[in-house]
Amino acid sequence: MAISKKHCRKATERNRIKRLVRESFRKHQQQLAGLDIVVINQPAAAMADNGTIGDSLERHWQRCAKAKQKLTERDS
């Protein structure tokens, strides 16, 4: 996993974001199985608190799971 230095200048900020993404992904791994996911950080992520980042990731995982479900239904 890589977090851009362009948006998060300090290594501690980048590591915190990586930790949060990994933890959130592990919690939703069953829903997201079979998907290749790329997470791109935004400048606001460096200043956001952990809860805000977690909520944002939760919404993104739900969108990914919904898109996966639509693809599965279409292929059936």
N, C-alpha and C positions, 0 to 999 in steps of 0.2 A: 504494500500500500504506500502511496506517495501523496504528500500534501504539499502544495506549491508554496515556495518561499515568497513568491510574488504577493500572496495574500496574507501570509502569516510569517512575519519576519523572525520571531523567536522560536527556537527549537522546542521550548516548553509548551508553547501554544500549539505547535504542529503535533507534538506527541499527545497532548490532551485530546485533540480532535481525533487522532487515529485511534486512541483508546476507546473513545465514545462510539466511534463508528464500528469498531470490532465487537464491542460489547452488545450494541444494538443489533448487529447482524447475527450474532450468535443466538440471541433471543428469538429471532424471526427466521432462522435458518430453514425450518421445515416448510414455511410458506414460500420461500425463495429458492428452494432446491431446483436445480436445472437451469438457473438463470446466470448469465454473466453480468455483473454489475460494476459500473464505474461511478464513483462518488467524486464530484468536483466541488471543492470548497469555495465559498464566497468570502469576500473581505470581512463581512459582518461576523463570520463564524469565530474569528479570533477574539472578538469582544463579547460574544454571546455566552450566557451561562450554560451550565451542563443541561439543565432542564429544557431550555429552549432548543438546544441542539438535538436532544433526545426526542422532543416532540416533532421537530422537523423531520428527523429520520423516520420516525413512526409513520408519518404521513407519506413519505416517499416509499417505504416498504409496502404500505397498503396499496399505493398506486401500482407498484411493480407486481404485486400479487394479483391485482385485478386485471392487469394487462396479460399476465401469464394465463389466467383463467380464460380470458376471451380467446387467446390463441389456441388453447387446448380445446375449447368448445368448437372453434372454427375448423380445426383439423379433424375433429371427430366425425 
